[in-house]
């Protein structure tokens, strides 16, 4: 299979993730829209590969590392979809979709250093291969390339918009690293971190599609709100998936976050309950005692106990509340295929743990 065929196959699979062809795009006009989105995804995927290619071999190998490992490209798909509220998949929209994905991948290099993650997308994390300094610098390099792409789009206040997104990403990571202040509720602090670290970039993907396609300006705020809220729901479902027993279905090894000591909502809710419930205190002590040397059997035993605990169901319910709130923001958009597709987008994100 040629590189072009691989890109085309991947882009077609991306729209299939939302089942966009199942009854949603039923009219001839809608099917034309779907074809344009698929074509746009192919252009985005090809463009991303071109944008992270460097003549410098040191930079080239490292910048392509996580992109080559895969990824769902959810953010570019969202950008191309919301662009249908305006002029559709223009050159500016394709560029913005490339930039938002490169920003996302750059943030992963940084996240894995901060979280001391050993694996990303089924391969050793970048800092495991080259060390922390190289991973951080590679993330910076990708941020620079994304900024260059956005700066090349004329108008729209694009440089300011990109800077605001980057600021929120950094603030989210800073607040996560420092932790809640004494007067802050840890759960509220965690949800704000998710809005900044995950929601801000998904919000940008949704808003930029409409903005760079010259859609009515009144659509931008609802799309941004939708993106922020569905981003939180997306991450909360990831918290649930960390406790799921079926790695083949979820793509996550059970207990990865738990073993690494990463704060997730089930764990934060358990800490809150442990202040008054003796059994919860015992489970929390067992979780806190986990170390990197613990084998799979010990980790899976703790994962099973936490998965069956009410805090995990509460986390999924919280995710559903954020998703419902995200969909409510779409009421400001015109009824039609794009709005229905965005609602499906939200539903499928939270259905991952069903």
C-alpha positions as CSV (number, residue, x, y, z in Angstrom):
1,X,0.0,0.0,0.0
2,X,1.3,3.4,-1.0
3,X,1.7,6.3,1.5
4,X,-1.2,8.1,-0.2
5,X,-3.4,5.1,0.0
6,X,-2.6,4.7,3.7
7,X,-3.5,8.3,4.3
8,X,-6.7,8.0,2.3
9,X,-7.7,4.9,4.2
10,X,-7.0,6.5,7.5
11,X,-9.1,9.6,6.7
12,X,-12.0,7.5,5.6
13,X,-11.8,5.6,8.9
14,X,-11.9,8.8,10.8
15,X,-15.3,9.9,9.6
16,X,-16.5,6.3,10.2
17,X,-15.6,6.8,13.9
18,X,-18.6,9.1,14.1
19,X,-20.6,6.8,11.9
20,X,-21.3,9.9,9.7
21,X,-22.5,7.8,6.9
22,X,-25.2,5.9,8.8
23,X,-28.5,7.7,8.0
24,X,-27.0,11.0,9.2
25,X,-25.9,12.1,5.8
26,X,-29.0,10.8,4.0
27,X,-29.7,13.5,1.4
28,X,-27.6,14.1,-1.7
29,X,-26.4,17.4,-0.3
30,X,-25.4,15.8,2.9
31,X,-23.5,13.0,1.1
32,X,-21.6,15.7,-0.8
33,X,-20.7,17.3,2.6
34,X,-19.5,13.9,3.9
35,X,-17.3,13.5,0.8
36,X,-15.8,17.0,1.4
37,X,-15.0,16.1,5.0
38,X,-13.3,12.9,4.0
39,X,-11.3,14.7,1.4
40,X,-10.4,17.3,3.9
41,X,-9.3,14.7,6.4
42,X,-7.0,13.3,3.7
43,X,-5.5,16.7,3.1
44,X,-5.1,17.3,6.9
45,X,-3.4,14.0,7.4
46,X,-1.0,14.5,4.5
47,X,-0.3,18.1,5.6
48,X,0.5,17.1,9.1
49,X,3.1,14.6,7.9
50,X,4.6,17.3,5.8
51,X,4.6,19.9,8.6
52,X,6.4,17.7,11.1
53,X,9.1,16.7,8.6
54,X,12.4,18.5,9.2
55,X,15.6,18.5,7.2
56,X,17.4,18.2,10.5
57,X,17.4,14.4,11.1
58,X,17.5,14.8,14.9
59,X,14.4,16.9,14.8
60,X,12.7,14.9,12.1
61,X,12.8,11.5,13.9
62,X,11.6,12.9,17.2
63,X,8.9,15.2,16.0
64,X,7.3,12.3,14.0
65,X,7.5,9.8,16.7
66,X,4.1,10.1,18.4
67,X,2.3,11.0,15.2
68,X,3.6,7.7,13.6
69,X,2.3,5.9,16.7
70,X,-1.3,6.7,15.8
71,X,-4.0,8.8,17.3
72,X,-7.7,9.3,16.5
73,X,-7.4,12.8,15.0
74,X,-10.6,13.8,16.8
75,X,-9.8,17.5,16.8
76,X,-9.2,17.9,13.1
77,X,-12.4,16.0,12.4
78,X,-14.3,18.4,14.6
79,X,-12.7,21.4,12.9
80,X,-13.8,20.1,9.4
81,X,-17.3,19.3,10.7
82,X,-18.0,22.8,12.2
83,X,-16.6,24.4,9.0
84,X,-19.7,23.1,7.3
85,X,-21.6,25.9,9.1
86,X,-19.8,28.3,6.9
87,X,-17.8,28.0,3.6
88,X,-16.8,24.4,4.2
89,X,-13.3,22.9,3.9
90,X,-11.3,25.9,2.7
91,X,-7.5,26.0,2.7
92,X,-7.6,28.0,5.9
93,X,-9.7,25.4,7.6
94,X,-7.4,22.6,6.6
95,X,-4.4,24.6,7.9
96,X,-6.2,25.3,11.2
97,X,-7.1,21.6,11.5
98,X,-3.4,20.7,11.0
99,X,-2.3,23.2,13.6
100,X,-4.7,22.1,16.2
101,X,-3.6,18.5,15.9
102,X,0.1,19.4,16.0
103,X,-0.6,21.5,19.1
104,X,-2.3,18.5,20.7
105,X,0.6,16.1,19.8
106,X,3.1,18.7,21.2
107,X,1.2,18.8,24.5
108,X,1.5,15.0,24.7
109,X,5.3,15.1,24.8
110,X,5.1,17.6,27.7
111,X,2.3,15.6,29.5
112,X,4.3,12.4,29.4
113,X,7.3,14.1,31.0
114,X,5.1,15.7,33.7
115,X,3.3,12.4,34.4
116,X,6.4,10.3,34.1
117,X,4.5,8.1,31.7
118,X,6.2,5.1,30.4
119,X,4.0,4.5,27.4
120,X,2.0,6.5,24.9
121,X,-0.2,5.1,22.0
122,X,1.3,1.6,22.5
123,X,4.9,2.6,22.2
124,X,7.5,3.8,24.8
125,X,6.9,7.5,25.6
126,X,9.4,9.9,24.1
127,X,11.2,10.6,27.3
128,X,11.7,6.9,27.8
129,X,13.5,6.8,24.5
130,X,15.4,10.1,24.5
131,X,15.1,11.6,28.0
132,X,13.1,14.4,29.5
133,X,15.0,17.3,27.9
134,X,14.6,16.0,24.4
135,X,10.9,15.2,24.9
136,X,10.3,18.7,26.2
137,X,12.2,20.4,23.4
138,X,10.4,18.2,20.8
139,X,7.1,19.4,22.2
140,X,8.3,23.0,22.0
141,X,9.3,22.4,18.4
142,X,5.8,21.2,17.5
143,X,4.2,24.2,19.3
144,X,6.4,26.4,17.2
145,X,5.4,24.7,14.0
146,X,1.7,25.0,14.9
147,X,2.2,28.7,15.7
148,X,3.8,29.2,12.3
149,X,0.9,27.5,10.6
150,X,-1.7,29.7,12.4
151,X,0.4,32.9,11.7
152,X,0.2,32.1,8.0
153,X,-3.6,32.4,8.0
154,X,-4.7,36.0,7.3
155,X,-7.1,37.8,9.6
156,X,-9.4,36.3,12.2
157,X,-7.2,37.4,15.1
158,X,-5.6,34.0,14.6
159,X,-2.3,34.6,16.5
160,X,-4.1,35.9,19.5
161,X,-6.5,32.9,19.4
162,X,-3.6,30.5,19.3
163,X,-1.8,32.2,22.1
164,X,-4.9,32.1,24.3
165,X,-5.2,28.4,23.7
166,X,-1.6,27.8,24.5
167,X,-1.9,29.9,27.7
168,X,-4.8,27.7,28.9
169,X,-2.9,24.5,28.2
170,X,0.0,25.8,30.3
171,X,-2.2,27.0,33.1
172,X,-3.9,23.6,33.2
173,X,-0.6,21.8,33.5
174,X,0.7,24.3,36.0
175,X,-2.4,23.9,38.2
176,X,-2.3,20.1,37.9
177,X,1.4,20.1,38.9
178,X,1.0,22.4,41.9
179,X,-2.3,20.8,43.0
180,X,-5.3,22.4,44.7
181,X,-4.7,25.3,47.2
182,X,-5.8,24.8,50.8
183,X,-9.1,26.6,50.2
184,X,-9.9,24.7,47.0
185,X,-12.1,21.6,46.8
186,X,-9.9,19.0,45.1
187,X,-12.7,17.8,42.8
188,X,-13.5,21.4,41.6
189,X,-9.8,21.9,41.1
190,X,-9.5,18.7,39.0
191,X,-12.5,19.7,36.8
192,X,-11.0,23.1,36.1
193,X,-7.7,21.4,35.1
194,X,-9.6,19.3,32.7
195,X,-11.3,22.3,31.2
196,X,-7.9,23.9,30.6
197,X,-5.8,20.9,29.6
198,X,-8.3,19.0,27.5
199,X,-11.3,21.2,26.9
200,X,-9.4,24.3,25.7
201,X,-7.9,22.5,22.7
202,X,-11.2,20.7,21.7
203,X,-12.9,24.1,22.1
204,X,-10.4,25.6,19.7
205,X,-10.9,22.8,17.2
206,X,-14.7,23.4,17.2
207,X,-14.5,27.2,17.1
208,X,-11.7,27.5,14.5
209,X,-13.6,25.4,12.0
210,X,-16.5,27.8,12.1
211,X,-14.3,30.9,12.3
212,X,-11.9,30.1,9.4
213,X,-14.9,29.0,7.3
214,X,-16.5,32.5,7.8
215,X,-19.5,31.0,9.6
216,X,-21.8,33.6,11.4
217,X,-19.9,35.0,14.4
218,X,-22.7,34.1,16.8
219,X,-21.9,30.4,16.3
220,X,-18.4,30.6,17.7
221,X,-19.2,31.0,21.4
222,X,-21.6,28.0,21.5
223,X,-19.1,25.9,19.7
224,X,-16.3,26.9,22.1
225,X,-18.6,26.1,25.1
226,X,-19.5,22.7,23.5
227,X,-15.8,21.9,23.0
228,X,-14.8,22.8,26.6
229,X,-17.6,20.8,28.1
230,X,-17.2,17.7,25.9
231,X,-13.5,17.8,26.6
232,X,-14.1,17.4,30.3
233,X,-16.6,14.6,29.6
234,X,-14.0,12.9,27.3
235,X,-11.3,13.0,30.1
236,X,-13.7,11.8,32.8
237,X,-14.6,8.8,30.6
238,X,-10.8,8.1,30.3
239,X,-10.8,8.0,34.1
240,X,-13.4,5.3,33.9
241,X,-11.6,3.4,31.1
242,X,-8.5,3.3,33.3
243,X,-10.4,0.9,35.5
244,X,-12.0,-1.2,32.6
245,X,-11.1,-4.9,32.5
246,X,-10.9,-5.2,28.7
247,X,-7.6,-3.6,27.4
248,X,-8.4,-4.7,23.8
249,X,-11.6,-2.7,23.9
250,X,-10.3,0.4,25.6
251,X,-6.7,0.6,24.4
252,X,-5.6,1.2,28.0
253,X,-3.8,-1.2,30.3
254,X,-6.0,-1.4,33.4
255,X,-4.8,0.7,36.3
256,X,-2.2,2.7,34.3
257,X,-3.2,6.0,35.9
258,X,-3.9,4.4,39.3
259,X,-0.4,2.8,39.5
260,X,1.3,6.0,38.4
261,X,-0.4,8.0,41.1
262,X,-2.2,10.2,38.6
263,X,-5.2,11.9,40.3
264,X,-8.5,10.8,38.6
265,X,-12.0,11.6,39.6
266,X,-12.8,8.1,41.0
267,X,-9.7,8.4,43.3
268,X,-10.6,12.0,44.3
269,X,-14.1,10.9,45.2
270,X,-12.8,8.0,47.1
271,X,-10.5,10.3,49.1
272,X,-13.5,12.5,50.0
273,X,-15.5,9.5,51.2
274,X,-12.6,8.0,53.1
275,X,-12.8,10.8,55.6
276,X,-16.0,9.2,57.0
277,X,-16.2,5.6,55.7
278,X,-13.8,3.0,57.2
279,X,-14.0,0.6,54.3
280,X,-13.2,3.3,51.9
281,X,-10.2,4.3,54.0
282,X,-8.9,0.8,53.8
283,X,-9.3,0.7,50.0
284,X,-7.6,4.1,49.7
285,X,-4.7,2.9,51.8
286,X,-4.3,-0.1,49.5
287,X,-4.2,2.1,46.4
288,X,-1.7,4.5,48.0
289,X,0.5,1.6,48.8
290,X,0.8,0.6,45.1
291,X,4.3,1.0,43.7
292,X,6.0,0.5,40.3
293,X,7.2,-2.8,41.5
294,X,3.7,-4.3,42.1
295,X,2.8,-6.9,39.6
296,X,-0.2,-7.0,37.4
297,X,-2.1,-9.3,39.8
298,X,-1.9,-6.8,42.7
299,X,-2.8,-3.9,40.4
300,X,-5.8,-5.7,38.8
301,X,-7.1,-6.7,42.2
302,X,-7.2,-3.0,43.3
303,X,-8.6,-2.0,39.9
304,X,-11.5,-4.5,40.3
305,X,-12.3,-3.2,43.7
306,X,-12.3,0.4,42.6
307,X,-14.3,-0.4,39.4
308,X,-17.0,-1.9,41.5
309,X,-17.1,1.0,43.9
310,X,-19.9,3.6,43.6
311,X,-17.3,6.4,42.9
312,X,-16.7,4.9,39.4
313,X,-20.4,5.0,38.6
314,X,-20.5,8.6,40.0
315,X,-17.6,9.5,37.6
316,X,-19.5,8.2,34.6
317,X,-22.6,10.1,35.7
318,X,-20.5,13.3,36.0
319,X,-19.2,12.7,32.5
320,X,-22.8,12.3,31.2
321,X,-23.7,15.6,32.9
322,X,-20.9,17.4,31.2
323,X,-21.8,15.8,27.9
324,X,-25.5,16.8,28.3
325,X,-24.4,20.4,29.1
326,X,-22.2,20.4,26.0
327,X,-25.1,19.3,23.8
328,X,-27.3,22.0,25.3
329,X,-24.9,24.6,24.1
330,X,-25.6,23.5,20.5
331,X,-29.2,24.8,20.8
332,X,-27.8,28.1,19.6
333,X,-26.9,26.5,16.2
334,X,-29.3,26.0,13.3
335,X,-30.9,22.6,13.2
336,X,-29.6,20.3,10.6
337,X,-26.9,17.7,9.8
338,X,-24.0,19.5,11.4
339,X,-25.8,19.9,14.7
340,X,-26.9,16.3,14.7
341,X,-23.4,15.2,13.9
342,X,-22.0,17.2,16.8
343,X,-24.6,15.6,19.1
344,X,-23.5,12.2,17.9
345,X,-19.9,13.2,18.5
346,X,-20.7,13.9,22.1
347,X,-22.7,10.7,22.6
348,X,-20.0,8.5,21.1
349,X,-17.3,10.0,23.3
350,X,-19.2,9.1,26.5
351,X,-20.4,5.7,25.1
352,X,-16.8,4.4,25.1
353,X,-17.2,3.1,28.6
354,X,-20.6,1.5,28.0
